[in-house]
Amino acid sequence: MALWFLQRMEGNVKSEVGPLQPKELLQLVRKGEVKPETLLRKDDSAWFPAKEVGGLFQAAYRPEINYYCPSCGKQVTQPPVTCPSCLRDIGIRDAREVKQAVSGVAAPAGTVPAEPASNEAARSVQNWLKKKVARKQK
């Protein structure tokens, strides 16, 4: 797996941050700490602007998908998995998916951001999930 490094300017001093896993680099882009002009390098390559990394900012703009245990509500990894909190086996269809819109990252050119879910829609999904869990428990 490739390791990434980035340059930061702190006053007049350049500092190097890394090695970073791709996931960590993506988190820095989402936080707005890595901008298109930020200098990056992959492993031992030469430094280049972050905007030259194909798909980096588009990937950061995509919503994150989080999975939650329908019994206890704790976040879990992608199903199938056993919830570490309540020890329930969670299948692919059992876990709740919550897609979080990414804030602080400008939409890539030509991309239309998704509308945020309304509270009514969120309540509707929660009610549906409660009913489904109640039916399974009967």
C-alpha positions, -999 to +999 in steps of 0.1 A: +000+000+000+013+034-009+022+059+018+016+096+014+034+126+028+024+163+027+042+196+032+028+221+057+039+257+060+041+269+096+052+305+094+083+304+073+091+268+081+082+238+059+074+207+077+067+172+064+038+152+077+036+115+071+037+087+064-001+087+060-024+059+049-048+068+020-076+068+045-058+094+067-050+116+037-087+115+028-097+126+063-073+156+060-089+166+027-124+163+043-112+185+072-100+211+047-063+207+059-053+195+024-061+220-004-056+216-041-023+236-038-009+215-009+022+196-019+020+158-016+043+130-025+036+093-027+063+071-012+096+084-025+083+104-055+088+141-062+064+166-046+034+176-066+001+196-059-028+176-044-050+187-073-029+163-095-040+133-075-068+119-097-101+115-078-088+126-044-111+156-039-140+137-056-135+108-031-135+133-002-168+148-014-186+115-015-207+109+017-193+085+042-213+054+050-215+044+086-232+012+099-250+009+132-263-020+153-301-021+152-302-034+188-279-010+207-272+017+181-234+015+184-214+020+152-200-012+137-179-021+107-194-031+075-217-061+080-217-090+083-202-085+117-208-092+154-216-060+174-187-056+199-211-039+224-241-062+225-226-093+207-255-095+182-247-109+148-256-083+122-263-093+087-260-070+056-297-062+057-299-057+095-275-028+100-286+008+096-266+028+070-261+065+077-246+085+049-229+116+062-226+146+040-190+159+040-187+195+052-157+217+046-150+202+012-160+221-019-178+201-045-157+191-075-165+210-107-195+195-125-207+177-094-242+184-079-242+179-042-269+157-027-297+175-008-294+169+029-321+146+043-349+163+060-359+156+096-391+140+083-372+116+061-348+107+089-378+100+113-395+079+086-364+057+083-361+054+121-398+044+124-394+019+096-363+004+113-381+002+147-410-016+131-386-041+114-367-048+146-400-053+165-412-078+138-380-097+141-382-099+179-418-114+177 
